[in-house]
Amino acid sequence: MKFFLIELEYLVPLEKLDQVVPAHREFLQTLYDIGTLLLSGPKEPRAGGMIIAKSISLEKISETMKGDPFAKLGYANYKYTEFHPVKHQTFLKSWLEA
């Protein structure tokens, strides 16, 4: 399994983005439900967001994220950084190994 930090950069005003936030969060919940995501949320200041995810490949996770309403509407750019967890809290062991 590979691990990714996904950084979103918002491309539209927050007033426009906020109209789609509920659908975006619904989409993310589907990925939480299958164990793909660990954390997500807006950056401070709110110019984008961050997601920690796992996938079998960069191609798979980037293809999956194309289903995000923010991506479908062109409201955000996505930057993927693969990383290798070396240390972690013990309660994360099952997520890291699944």
Secondary structure, 3 states (H helix, E strand, C coil): CEEEEEEEEECCCHHHHHCCHHHHHHHHHHHHHCCCEEEEEECCCCCEEEEEEEECCHHHHHHHHCCCHHHHCCCEEEEEEEECCCCCCHHHHHHHHC
